[in-house]
């Protein structure tokens, strides 16, 4: 019976092979299913932003992983939050939350998203301020762009002990902060903001500008102080060098500046159109009708154009100026007090005609 045994053995072998291939196919199928399933969780696009290519995500300092997932859910940009959580936990992100401003990009997958957040690969923000008068105004504008709270910024701007770290005080700090556009991290705190402004101040005041200041007989802080007066004196950019030249002439002759903007600063109201005689008698170191020389510090955050106007002041013989009676924003300049009084009377008459009393 050898033929029958061989036949039976072949049948058994065939059945075993069939079972093997069935099991192998099942294992491969299951493996492919899980491979594709996990691959989709990891690499399939999971960020979908309506009507835009990007969306900002702000993670506050001290935020927890739960708070981050909450922010992602609120953003509406994540298609499958559970898939994100699964990979985030696999990659250890819950214990590595980093604050900052992150840019969610349309079509981003979970792997890219988790790597960005876990690595703290944030996108900087652009802080811009150009026309700022008061510390309160500055603190508000800055806190609108970075995480630092406006009250925290204002507290530091009014703290002599802190400002001493940078060589300034509450009166001169206006000179340290140069209006411009700055790229910085969103999670910058109040002190870090001051540190950045001081670095920018030192960069701005290069040797060329310092030399021009010396030629004018001024320090950088004094340049900024005079520039702040020039900024408030005229709204016309092309007139600033002439106004700066007039005040430099008065400083060189030891004449009191008699600058109306300093009175407005003392009164705490820059909207005033008319300075009254009683205003000129207010006893304040900022009252340039009473005290000679420059005031203790700038009366506002000076503009770059104002600083440049002082450094490149127009050389002339004018000692007096008065707003033109056409209210164009320009001034009539005079070399003598007699001519100035004539100009001033024209302006006062124009104020009366327009019934402007304050």
C-alpha positions as CSV (number, residue, x, y, z in Angstrom):
1,X,0.0,0.0,0.0
2,X,2.8,2.5,-0.5
3,X,1.0,4.5,-3.2
4,X,-2.0,5.2,-0.9
5,X,0.2,6.3,2.0
6,X,2.0,8.7,-0.4
7,X,-1.3,10.1,-1.7
8,X,-2.7,10.6,1.9
9,X,0.6,12.3,2.9
10,X,0.4,14.7,0.0
11,X,-3.3,15.6,0.8
12,X,-2.3,16.3,4.4
13,X,0.7,18.4,3.3
14,X,-1.6,20.4,0.9
15,X,-4.1,21.0,3.7
16,X,-1.3,22.2,6.0
17,X,0.0,24.5,3.3
18,X,-3.5,25.9,2.7
19,X,-3.9,26.5,6.4
20,X,-0.5,28.2,6.6
21,X,-1.4,30.5,3.7
22,X,-4.8,31.3,5.1
23,X,-3.2,32.2,8.5
24,X,-0.4,34.1,6.9
25,X,-2.8,36.0,4.7
26,X,-4.9,36.8,7.8
27,X,-1.9,38.0,9.7
28,X,-0.7,40.1,6.8
29,X,-4.2,41.5,6.4
30,X,-4.5,42.4,10.0
31,X,-1.0,43.9,9.9
32,X,-1.8,46.0,6.8
33,X,-5.0,47.1,8.5
34,X,-3.3,48.3,11.6
35,X,-0.4,49.7,9.6
36,X,-2.7,51.8,7.4
37,X,-4.8,52.7,10.5
38,X,-1.9,54.0,12.5
39,X,-0.4,55.5,9.4
40,X,-3.6,57.5,8.9
41,X,-3.5,58.6,12.5
42,X,0.0,59.8,12.2
43,X,0.4,61.1,8.6
44,X,-3.0,61.9,7.2
45,X,-3.9,65.6,7.1
46,X,-5.7,66.5,10.3
47,X,-5.7,70.3,10.1
48,X,-8.5,71.9,8.0
49,X,-8.9,75.7,8.1
50,X,-11.8,77.3,6.4
51,X,-11.2,80.2,4.1
52,X,-7.5,80.4,5.0
53,X,-4.1,78.7,4.8
54,X,-3.1,79.3,8.4
55,X,-4.6,79.9,11.8
56,X,-2.9,81.2,15.0
57,X,-2.8,79.1,18.1
58,X,-1.8,80.9,21.3
59,X,-0.7,78.7,24.2
60,X,-0.4,80.7,27.5
61,X,2.5,80.4,29.9
62,X,1.7,77.6,32.4
63,X,-1.0,76.0,30.2
64,X,-1.6,72.3,30.8
65,X,-2.0,69.6,28.1
66,X,-5.7,69.5,28.8
67,X,-5.9,73.2,28.2
68,X,-4.0,72.9,24.9
69,X,-6.4,70.2,23.7
70,X,-9.3,72.5,24.7
71,X,-7.8,75.3,22.7
72,X,-7.4,73.0,19.7
73,X,-11.0,71.9,20.0
74,X,-12.2,75.5,20.2
75,X,-10.1,76.5,17.2
76,X,-12.2,74.3,15.0
77,X,-9.1,73.5,12.9
78,X,-8.6,69.9,14.0
79,X,-10.6,67.3,12.1
80,X,-10.0,64.4,14.6
81,X,-8.9,65.5,18.0
82,X,-8.8,61.9,19.3
83,X,-6.2,61.0,16.7
84,X,-4.1,64.0,17.8
85,X,-4.4,63.0,21.4
86,X,-3.3,59.4,20.6
87,X,-0.1,60.5,18.9
88,X,0.6,63.3,21.4
89,X,0.5,60.9,24.3
90,X,2.7,58.4,22.4
91,X,5.2,61.1,21.8
92,X,5.2,62.4,25.4
93,X,3.7,65.8,24.6
94,X,1.5,66.0,27.7
95,X,4.6,66.6,29.9
96,X,6.3,68.9,27.4
97,X,3.8,71.7,26.8
98,X,5.6,74.9,25.8
99,X,3.9,78.3,25.6
100,X,3.9,80.5,22.5
101,X,2.3,81.5,19.2
102,X,2.0,78.6,16.8
103,X,0.8,78.6,13.2
104,X,-1.5,75.9,12.3
105,X,-1.2,75.2,8.5
106,X,-3.9,73.8,6.3
107,X,-3.2,70.1,5.6
108,X,-0.8,69.6,8.5
109,X,-0.8,66.1,9.8
110,X,-0.6,65.0,13.5
111,X,3.1,64.1,13.3
112,X,3.9,67.7,12.2
113,X,1.5,69.2,14.6
114,X,2.8,67.3,17.7
115,X,6.4,67.8,16.7
116,X,5.8,71.6,16.4
117,X,4.1,71.9,19.7
118,X,6.4,69.6,21.6
119,X,9.5,71.3,20.2
120,X,8.2,74.8,21.0
121,X,8.7,75.7,17.3
122,X,6.6,78.8,17.6
123,X,6.2,81.6,15.0
124,X,7.2,85.1,16.1
125,X,4.7,88.0,16.2
126,X,5.3,91.5,14.8
127,X,4.9,94.3,17.4
128,X,4.5,97.8,15.9
129,X,4.1,101.1,17.6
130,X,4.9,104.4,16.1
131,X,2.7,107.2,17.5
132,X,2.7,106.7,21.2
133,X,2.5,109.4,23.8
134,X,2.0,107.9,27.3
135,X,3.2,104.9,29.2
136,X,-0.4,103.7,29.5
137,X,-0.8,103.9,25.7
138,X,2.4,102.0,25.1
139,X,1.5,99.3,27.6
140,X,-1.8,98.8,26.0
141,X,-0.5,98.5,22.5
142,X,2.3,96.1,23.5
143,X,-0.1,93.8,25.5
144,X,-2.3,93.6,22.4
145,X,0.5,91.8,20.6
146,X,2.4,89.8,23.2
147,X,1.4,87.9,26.3
148,X,2.7,90.4,28.8
149,X,-0.1,92.1,30.7
150,X,-0.5,95.9,30.2
151,X,-0.5,96.5,34.0
152,X,2.7,94.5,34.4
153,X,4.4,96.5,31.7
154,X,3.2,99.8,33.2
155,X,4.4,98.8,36.6
156,X,7.9,98.3,35.3
157,X,7.9,101.6,33.4
158,X,7.1,103.3,36.7
159,X,9.6,101.4,38.8
160,X,13.0,103.2,39.2
161,X,14.6,100.1,40.7
162,X,13.9,98.0,37.7
163,X,14.7,100.8,35.2
164,X,18.1,101.3,36.9
165,X,19.1,97.9,35.5
166,X,19.1,99.6,32.1
167,X,20.5,103.0,33.1
168,X,17.2,104.9,33.0
169,X,14.5,106.1,35.4
170,X,10.8,106.8,35.2
171,X,11.4,110.2,33.6
172,X,14.0,109.1,30.9
173,X,12.6,105.7,30.0
174,X,10.7,107.3,27.2
175,X,14.1,107.8,25.5
176,X,14.9,104.1,25.8
177,X,12.0,102.8,23.8
178,X,12.4,103.5,20.1
179,X,9.1,103.2,18.1
180,X,9.4,100.7,15.3
181,X,8.3,97.2,14.2
182,X,9.8,94.4,16.1
183,X,9.7,90.7,15.6
184,X,9.5,88.8,19.0
185,X,8.1,85.8,20.7
186,X,4.5,86.1,21.7
187,X,5.2,84.7,25.2
188,X,7.6,87.6,26.0
189,X,7.0,88.9,29.6
190,X,7.1,92.5,30.7
191,X,10.8,92.4,31.9
192,X,11.9,90.6,28.7
193,X,10.1,93.3,26.7
194,X,12.2,96.0,28.5
195,X,15.4,94.0,27.9
196,X,14.6,93.8,24.2
197,X,13.9,97.5,24.0
198,X,17.2,98.3,25.7
199,X,19.0,96.1,23.2
200,X,17.3,97.9,20.3
201,X,18.2,101.2,21.9
202,X,21.9,100.3,22.0
203,X,21.7,99.2,18.3
204,X,19.9,102.4,17.3
205,X,22.4,104.6,19.0
206,X,25.3,103.6,16.9
207,X,28.5,105.7,16.8
208,X,27.3,107.8,13.9
209,X,24.2,109.0,15.7
210,X,26.2,109.5,18.9
211,X,28.6,111.7,17.1
212,X,25.8,113.8,15.6
213,X,24.4,114.2,19.1
214,X,27.7,115.4,20.4
215,X,28.0,117.9,17.6
216,X,24.6,119.3,18.7
217,X,25.8,119.4,22.3
218,X,23.4,116.8,23.4
219,X,23.4,113.3,24.9
220,X,21.1,110.6,23.3
221,X,18.6,111.1,26.1
222,X,18.6,114.8,25.5
223,X,18.1,114.3,21.8
224,X,15.1,112.1,22.6
225,X,13.8,114.8,25.0
226,X,14.0,117.5,22.4
227,X,12.6,115.2,19.7
228,X,9.5,114.6,21.9
229,X,8.9,118.3,22.0
230,X,9.4,118.7,18.3
231,X,7.0,115.8,17.6
232,X,4.3,117.6,19.6
233,X,5.1,121.0,18.2
234,X,4.4,120.2,14.6
235,X,2.5,117.6,12.7
236,X,4.4,118.4,9.5
237,X,7.3,116.0,9.0
238,X,9.1,118.4,6.6
239,X,9.0,121.2,9.3
240,X,10.6,119.2,12.1
241,X,14.3,120.0,11.3
242,X,13.4,123.7,11.3
243,X,11.7,123.4,14.7
244,X,14.6,121.4,16.0
245,X,17.0,124.1,14.8
246,X,15.0,126.8,16.6
247,X,15.2,125.0,19.9
248,X,18.9,124.3,19.5
249,X,19.4,128.0,18.9
250,X,17.6,128.8,22.1
251,X,19.6,126.2,24.1
252,X,22.9,127.6,22.8
253,X,21.8,131.1,23.9
254,X,20.6,129.9,27.3
255,X,17.1,131.0,26.5
256,X,14.2,129.2,28.0
257,X,12.6,127.0,25.4
258,X,9.0,128.3,26.2
259,X,7.6,125.2,24.4
260,X,3.8,124.9,24.6
261,X,3.9,121.1,24.4
262,X,5.7,121.0,27.7
263,X,2.7,122.9,29.3
264,X,0.3,120.4,27.8
265,X,2.4,117.6,29.3
266,X,2.2,119.3,32.7
267,X,-1.6,119.7,32.3
268,X,-1.9,116.1,31.2
269,X,-3.9,117.0,28.1
270,X,-2.3,117.1,24.7
271,X,-5.7,118.0,23.0
272,X,-5.6,121.6,24.3
273,X,-5.6,124.1,21.4
274,X,-4.9,127.2,23.4
275,X,-2.4,127.7,26.3
276,X,-3.6,130.3,28.8
277,X,-1.5,132.7,30.9
278,X,-2.4,130.9,34.1
279,X,-1.0,127.7,32.6
280,X,2.4,129.2,32.2
281,X,2.7,129.8,36.0
282,X,2.4,126.1,37.0
283,X,5.5,125.1,39.0
284,X,6.8,122.0,37.3
285,X,10.3,121.0,36.2
286,X,8.6,120.4,32.8
287,X,7.4,124.0,32.5
288,X,9.9,125.4,30.0
289,X,8.4,128.9,30.5
290,X,9.8,128.9,34.1
291,X,12.8,126.6,33.9
292,X,15.6,126.9,31.4
293,X,17.2,124.1,29.5
294,X,15.5,120.8,28.7
295,X,12.9,119.1,31.0
296,X,13.9,116.1,33.0
297,X,12.9,113.7,30.2
298,X,10.8,113.3,27.1
299,X,7.2,114.4,27.2
300,X,6.2,111.4,25.1
301,X,7.9,108.5,23.3
302,X,9.7,110.3,20.5
303,X,9.4,109.2,16.9
304,X,12.4,108.1,14.8
305,X,11.7,111.1,12.5
306,X,11.7,113.4,15.5
307,X,15.1,112.1,16.6
308,X,16.5,112.3,13.1
309,X,15.2,115.9,12.8
310,X,17.2,116.8,16.0
311,X,20.3,115.0,14.8
312,X,20.0,116.7,11.4
313,X,18.5,120.0,12.6
314,X,18.2,122.9,10.2
315,X,20.8,125.6,10.7
316,X,19.1,129.1,10.7
317,X,18.8,132.2,12.9
318,X,15.2,131.8,14.1
319,X,14.4,132.0,17.8
320,X,10.6,132.3,17.8
321,X,7.8,130.4,16.2
322,X,4.0,130.6,16.2
323,X,1.4,128.4,14.6
324,X,0.1,129.9,11.3
325,X,-3.3,131.5,11.4
326,X,-4.4,129.4,8.4
327,X,-4.4,126.3,10.7
328,X,-2.3,124.4,8.1
329,X,-0.2,122.8,10.8
330,X,2.8,124.9,9.8
331,X,4.5,127.7,11.7
332,X,5.7,131.2,11.1
333,X,9.3,131.6,12.3
334,X,10.8,134.8,13.5
335,X,14.3,136.1,14.3
336,X,13.0,138.9,16.6
337,X,10.5,139.2,19.4
338,X,8.8,142.1,17.6
339,X,8.1,139.9,14.5
340,X,7.0,137.0,16.7
341,X,4.5,139.2,18.5
342,X,3.0,140.2,15.2
343,X,2.7,136.5,14.2
344,X,1.3,135.6,17.6
345,X,-1.4,138.3,17.4
346,X,-2.5,137.0,14.0
347,X,-2.9,133.5,15.5
348,X,-4.8,134.7,18.5
349,X,-7.2,136.7,16.3
350,X,-7.8,133.5,14.2
351,X,-8.5,131.6,17.4
352,X,-11.1,134.2,18.5
353,X,-12.7,134.2,15.1
354,X,-13.1,130.5,15.3
355,X,-14.3,130.7,18.9
356,X,-11.5,128.5,20.1
357,X,-10.9,129.3,23.8
358,X,-9.2,126.1,25.0
